[in-house]
Amino acid sequence: MSGHRKTPRWIIPALGALVLLSLGVSLGGEFVWDDRPLIVENVLVKNADRLDEMLTRGFWESDDNHDRFRAFYRPLISLSYFVDHAIWGPKPFGFHLTNLLLHFACCLLVLRLGLDERLDPRAAFAGAALFAVHPVHVESVAWISGRTDLIASAFVFGAFVCHTRRANGRSFRLASWLLFAAALYSKEVAATFPAIVFASNWLKGQGRGRLRGALAAAAPFFAILGVYMISRSSALGGAGEPAYTLEPVAWIATGIFVVGRYITLLLLPLGLDAHYPYSTFETLIDPRVMVAAVILVVLGFAAWRLARAKSPALLWFVWVGLTLTPMLAFGYFGDVLLADRFLYLPSAGAALLAAYGVHAAIRLERSQARLVSAAVGLALVVLGAMAASRSRVWVDDHRLFTKMLETSPNSALVHNNLGLALYQREDLPGAVDRFRSATELAPEYALAHNNLAAALHRTGRKQEALSHYRQALAFAPGLVIAAANAGHLLVESGSTDEGLALLRKTADRHPHAPVVLYALADALYLIGDSDGALVWLDRIRTVDPDYPERFYLLGKIYFQADRLDQAAEEMTRFLELRGGVGMRADFARDVVRRARTRAAS
């Protein structure tokens, strides 16, 4: 507890209100971007029988998904998706609610950290409140896949709280070790925690035993980190290869810019972007690098002043710096140079530095203290409004990628993902344009070729579609969805034997990939083998019971057999899961209406 005054009861409800007002918009959001491969299309998070596989595979690895980033091993995040799916099913609301609650928990822990620093409760609240509403956190909260930072940070905060209480008994020491281990299995940034523990004990220590005491305190955490690295390497089969590497000068220049940009985002969160259009820097004399260097020099001077004054606030300066260091491993998180979500853990240090500033202001004359309080209140209103506005961008893929395209017009990834959003909205001409732009910007972008082919197929250009499916498979022979789509189109175009052979071969290699099993079932239905289609649909049921297309094809089969009640039941389930617009949704609704009309007659 604070050494100054009792913590007011209003603080926790006030924090909850701030979280809800600034980020509650996210509760109405859909699954977006990486949520689809990680949750919606990931059969592992829907099947309790395969829990062991989920916990021992790479984060991006499932039956029909190659491991894009081999260096990611986050079993506790996958487990959280599994639990959410078990509770809420395939609806995004529950997943978003979990994210919002996790963020609230982190805010409470930041408050606890401030109180443990013996700050005035009002100052600790100010820091936690700024953390609660900061717009840079929208990506971590409004995006379901962003919960990696929420969970890892919650465990890190909890581990630090317990570590500072280790003198109170073994239970706190054990809890800090267990929480740190949980943080590691949630996101790699937690690997900085042993260094934080060392820094904390070294800064607070005195005398000749200062260094020895800091090393002794950090040693168990470094040991846990070593065990984690061994288990991670075993699960992933190695450390993974970076998407690109930088020469030393380029790494230094890029690192200076990235850290400087992160600091400006913390201090003045303008120009937030889900896909920053920055590339690496090759020289130190680039104006943007030089401006960033000036910012870092100023911050270094401020840290030096805190060190001279022996201020306990220096720890949180160090916290920010240490938790930013993993972001300098360029290439190990794909082509992402920087991202808002990477600031979630570092921003706790910035929030507590702000809390120290408010604490100092409270001790000034009453008029000056009131002025600071008013400034904090104004900051909370402005930042909260910015966070609420930013949250709306993340509501669905169409808004998200339309906004991204404004700042990243030359990104093939953005064009491709906007094309997918348009495809889902049945805007096929718009989707074709976006997919074609993606293939022009990145001619070997296999997934974009597959998506372009699917859109062309829907518009009747089957030969052109088949050409792009073949290009997709040429660039990425293991792209399961392209093989499934190509095989189905071959059957539809009259090349039945070739198409079925491709589908069966792909199904043998990927027996748990619903997209392949469905393509084979639908191909058999097209050639009149409904019994064969039912066999494969039943196999989908065992793999992914909520796969929407299964219900649609079952509805078609029952409708053709004049089993209208059963057809309507399947189509209703399809509409619940898929909904939307388009010919399939229209046909499904028509089947349901016919069943109701027959039942009423």
LINQUINOR-V907923 format. One record per pair of residues at least 6 apart in sequence whose C-alpha atoms are under 7 Angstrom apart, sorted by the first residue. I is the first residue (numbers start at 1). J is the second residue. Records with the same first field share a line. If there is no record, write none. Layout:
I: J, J
This chain:
1: 115, 116
2: 115, 116, 118, 119, 120, 121
3: 118
4: 120
5: 120
7: 121
11: 125
15: 129
16: 104
18: 132, 133
19: 104, 132, 133
22: 133, 384, 385, 387, 388
23: 387, 388, 391
25: 388, 391, 392
26: 96, 142, 391, 395
27: 93, 96, 97
28: 93, 395
29: 394, 395, 396
30: 92, 395, 396
31: 92
32: 396, 397
33: 397
34: 145
35: 144, 145
38: 60
39: 45, 81
42: 62
43: 543, 544
44: 50, 54, 62
45: 78, 81, 82
46: 82, 85, 544
54: 75, 78
55: 75
56: 235
57: 235, 236
58: 67, 70, 72, 73, 235, 236
59: 72, 73, 74, 75
60: 66, 67, 68, 69
61: 67
63: 510, 512, 513
64: 480, 510, 513
69: 333, 334
70: 236, 239, 240
71: 239, 240, 332
73: 185, 232
74: 185, 186, 187
75: 185, 186
76: 185, 186
77: 148, 186
84: 94, 95
88: 94
95: 144
96: 142, 144
99: 141, 144, 147
100: 141
102: 150, 151
103: 141, 150
106: 154
107: 128, 131, 132
109: 157, 158
110: 128, 348
111: 124, 125, 128
113: 161
114: 124, 352
115: 121, 124
119: 359
120: 359
123: 355, 356, 358, 359
124: 355
126: 355
127: 351, 352, 354, 355
128: 351
130: 351, 380
131: 348, 351
133: 380, 383, 384, 387
134: 383, 384, 387
135: 269, 383, 386, 387
136: 269, 340
137: 340, 341, 344
138: 387, 390, 391
139: 146, 340, 341
140: 146, 147, 149, 150, 341
141: 147
142: 391, 394
143: 394
146: 341
148: 186, 187
149: 187, 341, 344
151: 186
152: 183, 186, 187, 190
153: 345
155: 179, 180, 182, 183
156: 179, 180, 183, 190
158: 179
159: 175, 176, 177, 179, 180
160: 176
162: 172, 173, 175, 176
163: 172, 173, 176
165: 172
166: 172, 173
177: 221
181: 224
183: 190
184: 190, 191
189: 323, 326
191: 225
192: 322, 323
194: 218, 221, 222
196: 319
197: 217, 218
198: 214, 215, 217, 218
200: 315
201: 214
202: 210, 211, 214
233: 239
242: 331, 332
243: 331, 332, 334, 335
244: 331
245: 331
249: 282, 283
250: 281, 282, 283
253: 281, 282, 283, 284, 289
254: 280, 281
255: 328
256: 289, 292, 293
257: 288, 289, 292
258: 338
260: 292, 293, 295, 296
261: 292
266: 347
274: 339, 404
275: 404
277: 407, 408
303: 314, 317
306: 314
307: 314
313: 353, 356
316: 349, 350, 352, 353
317: 349
319: 346, 349
320: 346, 347, 349, 350
323: 345, 346
324: 346
330: 337
361: 369, 372
362: 369
393: 399, 400
394: 400
397: 421
398: 418, 421, 422
401: 414, 417, 418
402: 418
404: 414
405: 414
410: 441
412: 438, 441, 442
413: 438
415: 434, 435, 437, 438
416: 434, 435, 438, 448
418: 434
419: 431, 434, 435
420: 431
422: 428, 430, 431
423: 431
425: 581
426: 581, 582
428: 455
431: 455
432: 452, 455, 456
435: 448, 451, 452
436: 452
438: 448
439: 445, 448, 449
444: 475
446: 472, 475, 476
447: 472
449: 468, 469, 471, 472
450: 468, 469, 472, 482
453: 465, 466, 468, 469
454: 465
456: 462, 465
457: 465
466: 486
469: 482, 486
472: 482
473: 479, 482, 483
481: 515, 516
483: 506
484: 503, 515, 516, 519
485: 519
487: 499, 500, 502, 503
488: 499, 519, 523
490: 496, 498, 499
491: 499, 500, 523
503: 516, 520
506: 516
507: 516, 517
512: 543
514: 540, 544
517: 536, 540
518: 537, 550
521: 533, 536, 537
522: 533
524: 530, 532, 533
525: 533
530: 557
537: 550
548: 574, 577, 578
549: 574
551: 570, 571, 573, 574
552: 570, 571, 574
554: 570
555: 567, 568, 570, 571
556: 567
558: 564, 566, 567
559: 567
564: 595
565: 595
568: 591, 592, 595
571: 588, 592
572: 592
575: 585
579: 585
